[in-house]
Amino acid sequence: MASPVTAAEVRSTPGQVPASLRRQWLAVGLAGTAALAGAYAWWSPSRAVPGHWPWLAGGVWLYLWWFTGRRLNTHRPVAAGPVSDRLGPGNLLTLARGWLIAGLAGCLLAPPAAGPGAWLPMALYTSADVFDYLDGYLARRSRQQSALGEALDLELDALGVLLAVSLAIAYGRLPLIFLPVGLARYGFALLLWIRRRTGRPLQDLGPSGIRRPLAGLAMGFISVALWPIFDRPELTLAGWIFFTPFVVSFVRDGLVVSGVLDPADDRYQRWRSWLRQLVLGLAPLPLRAAAAVFAAYQAPRLLDPAADLMGGLELIGLTPAAMVAPAFGGVILLAAGAMLAGWAGRLAAFVMLFPLGLTIGAIGLDPLRSVGLAATLGVLILGSGRWSLWQRSERIFARRAGEALQPSEGE
């Protein structure tokens, strides 16, 4: 008896491409190419982009356009249905994200720009991150999810991370040892290709509640690594904190698809349960306490109008009023209190990163700020753990835009 075919497999089965879909794809490609030419004409007089920018950006855009065109026949939003006659708003936003990543590629092979141009790589990659969150929402709302969108999304994730990490390394903000992070997705794809070519079996990864959030956090940090106000010491510390779980997740997935690790095995389940209790349940407790101690020391110092934070605000082009630093002092105290109590811990950690990051950007790291940064990032990644007052935000954190909130978070 033939094995059953899943809806995802049906959607990925090639079908006949409607002429209207191909015309829309052609129009998007031409519009993107024209927009790149217009962007270069706009930016080049101010030297915000190097002279080779249009060639690198154009080459990446044409590759993404070709990548999409090859897979138009898999754009089947309805299982067993025909190929859709339109790309849909989700795929259009994904292609706009590809345009931004193509612009980021144009910044390679050139030193960091000066003045406002120094912010261009960060702006391009951060905007692409925002689009990455919204395109899936639009696809789900418009019922235009398909194998085409999934493939394009994965390709842009991998290419964007590789380009952004390479730029951060080239600018001297991250050490070379982080380059494998940019190559992680391609290494995983190479593993799958080798096993298919050699006829070895591939095991199903199955769903995960942590895989995409970890990738999202890593991409968010990579965006921050392109901010011109941060230096190598603080970015290296944060990089180890963000990238370690990201890489561990890829290694675990590689062991699963290779058949080395069986997620259904009783020993693995016991080991996983113990590790989750340790890492997600107990480890956040000292991190919450450390963040509270740091805030108790740091917040009163911000009551001075000449506080270090003011210099951080000036670095990003703001001329702050005298009350800004005391206000941020209050934000630090409130966020640290929420983390200590375990009330929306991840959200509180995210809020606290703004005044902390601007202060570090202005005057750099010292031992206490290093502890404060590590503790805050730890709560952001791991959550608030046991004995928390309100953990509904943990499930919000794991949910994709447009999806219903699940009763619990799980891998």
DAGI-V800796 format. One record per pair of residues at least 24 apart in sequence whose ideal C-beta (glycine too) atoms are under 7 Angstrom apart, sorted by the first residue. I is the first residue (numbers start at 1). J is the second residue. D is the distance in Angstrom with one decimal. If there is no record, write none. Layout:
i=<I;I>
j=<J;J>
d=<D;D>
This chain:
i=<7;10;10;11;11;11;11;11;12;12;14;14;15;15;15;15;16;17;17;17;18;18;20;20;21;21;21;21;21;21;21;22;24;24;25;25;25;25;28;29;32;32;32;33;33;35;36;36;39;46;47;47;48;48;48;48;49;49;49;50;52;53;53;54;56;56;56;57;57;57;57;60;60;60;61;61;61;64;64;67;67;68;68;71;71;72;74;74;74;75;75;76;77;77;77;77;84;88;88;88;89;89;90;90;90;90;90;90;90;91;91;91;91;93;93;93;93;94;94;94;94;94;96;97;97;97;97;97;98;100;100;100;100;101;101;101;101;101;104;104;105;107;108;108;108;112;112;118;119;121;121;122;122;122;125;125;125;125;125;126;128;129;129;129;133;134;136;136;136;137;137;140;141;157;157;158;158;161;161;161;164;164;165;167;168;168;168;172;173;173;173;173;174;174;174;174;175;178;178;181;181;181;184;184;188;188;188;191;192;195;201;202;203;203;203;205;205;205;206;208;209;209;209;209;210;211;212;213;213;214;214;214;215;217;217;218;218;218;229;229;229;230;231;233;233;234;234;234;237;237;237;238;238;241;241;241;241;245;279;280;280;280;281;281;282;282;283;283;284;284;284;284;284;284;285;285;287;287;287;288;288;288;288;288;289;290;290;291;291;291;291;291;291;292;292;292;294;294;294;294;295;295;295;297;298;298;299;299;299;302;302;302;303;308;308;308;309;309;309;309;311;311;312;312;312;312;313;315;315;328;331;339;339;341;342;342;342;342;343;343;344;344;345;345;345;345;346;346;346;346;346;346;347;349;349;349;350;352>
j=<79;79;80;74;76;79;146;147;74;147;73;74;73;76;82;83;83;72;73;83;83;85;85;86;72;75;83;84;85;86;87;72;86;87;68;69;72;87;95;65;61;65;99;58;61;99;61;102;103;117;113;117;113;116;117;120;106;107;120;110;109;106;107;106;105;106;108;102;103;105;106;101;102;105;98;99;102;98;102;152;155;95;152;148;151;148;146;147;148;146;148;146;143;144;145;146;144;139;142;144;138;142;135;136;138;139;142;144;149;144;148;149;152;131;134;135;138;135;149;152;153;156;131;128;131;132;135;156;156;124;127;128;131;128;156;159;160;163;163;164;163;167;163;166;167;171;228;228;228;167;226;223;226;227;160;164;222;223;226;223;160;219;220;223;401;401;400;401;402;401;402;402;402;185;215;185;186;185;219;222;222;226;222;226;222;225;226;232;225;230;232;235;225;235;236;239;236;239;243;243;246;247;247;250;250;253;254;254;257;258;259;257;256;257;259;253;256;257;263;411;398;409;410;411;411;249;400;397;398;245;246;249;246;242;381;242;243;246;315;316;361;361;364;364;365;360;365;373;370;373;374;373;377;374;377;378;381;381;382;382;383;385;385;386;385;386;382;385;378;379;382;383;384;385;385;386;375;378;379;339;340;342;379;384;340;371;375;336;339;372;375;376;379;336;339;340;368;371;372;375;332;333;336;368;332;372;329;332;333;326;328;329;329;359;362;363;355;358;359;362;362;363;358;359;361;362;358;361;362;355;355;379;384;389;384;387;388;389;389;390;390;393;379;383;384;388;379;380;383;393;394;397;393;376;379;380;380;376>
d=<3.8;4.6;5.1;6.9;4.6;6.1;5.3;4.9;5.2;3.7;4.2;6.2;5.4;6.0;6.1;4.3;6.3;4.8;5.1;5.7;6.2;4.2;4.5;6.8;5.9;6.8;6.7;6.6;5.4;6.4;6.9;6.6;6.2;5.5;6.4;5.7;6.1;7.0;5.6;4.2;5.5;6.9;5.0;6.7;6.6;6.6;6.0;6.8;6.7;6.6;6.8;6.4;5.8;6.7;3.4;5.5;6.1;6.9;7.0;3.8;6.4;3.6;7.0;6.8;5.0;4.5;5.9;4.7;5.2;5.7;3.4;6.9;4.1;4.2;6.9;6.3;3.8;4.2;6.7;6.9;6.0;6.7;5.9;4.8;5.6;6.7;6.5;4.1;5.0;4.6;4.1;5.5;5.8;4.9;5.8;5.0;6.5;6.4;5.3;3.1;4.3;5.4;4.9;6.6;4.1;2.8;6.3;5.5;5.9;6.8;6.7;5.3;7.0;5.5;6.1;4.2;5.8;4.5;6.4;5.3;6.0;6.7;6.1;4.8;3.9;6.1;6.5;5.8;5.6;4.9;5.3;4.3;7.0;5.4;6.0;5.9;4.8;6.5;5.2;6.7;5.4;6.2;7.0;6.7;6.6;4.9;6.7;4.2;6.5;5.5;4.8;6.4;3.9;5.3;6.6;4.9;7.0;5.1;5.9;4.6;5.7;5.4;6.5;5.6;5.6;6.5;5.8;6.1;6.7;3.6;3.9;4.1;5.7;6.6;6.8;3.5;6.1;6.9;6.4;6.3;4.6;6.3;6.0;6.4;6.8;4.2;6.0;6.2;5.4;6.6;5.7;5.1;5.7;5.8;6.7;5.8;5.9;5.6;6.3;5.0;6.7;6.5;6.5;4.8;5.9;6.8;6.1;5.6;6.7;6.8;6.3;5.3;5.8;5.3;5.2;5.7;5.8;6.1;6.6;5.0;4.7;5.1;4.9;5.3;5.4;5.9;6.8;6.0;5.5;5.5;5.3;5.3;6.7;6.0;6.0;5.3;6.3;4.3;4.4;6.3;4.0;5.4;6.5;6.7;5.2;5.1;5.1;6.7;6.3;6.5;6.7;6.7;6.0;6.3;4.7;6.7;6.9;6.3;6.5;5.8;6.2;6.3;5.1;4.8;6.4;6.5;6.0;6.7;6.9;5.8;5.0;6.1;5.3;3.2;5.6;6.7;4.5;4.1;5.2;5.0;5.1;6.9;6.2;6.2;6.9;5.7;3.9;5.1;5.0;6.6;4.3;5.5;6.5;4.9;6.9;4.3;6.4;6.1;3.4;6.5;4.9;5.6;3.3;6.5;6.0;6.7;4.2;4.7;4.7;6.1;5.6;3.4;5.8;4.9;5.2;4.8;5.7;5.6;4.8;6.9;3.5;6.7;3.0;5.4;4.8;3.8;6.1;5.6;6.0;4.0;5.8;5.4;6.5;5.1;3.9;6.2;2.6;5.2;4.5;4.7;5.8;4.3;5.2;5.8;2.9;6.3;6.7;5.6;5.8;5.7;7.0;5.4;5.4;4.9;4.2;4.0;6.0;5.3>
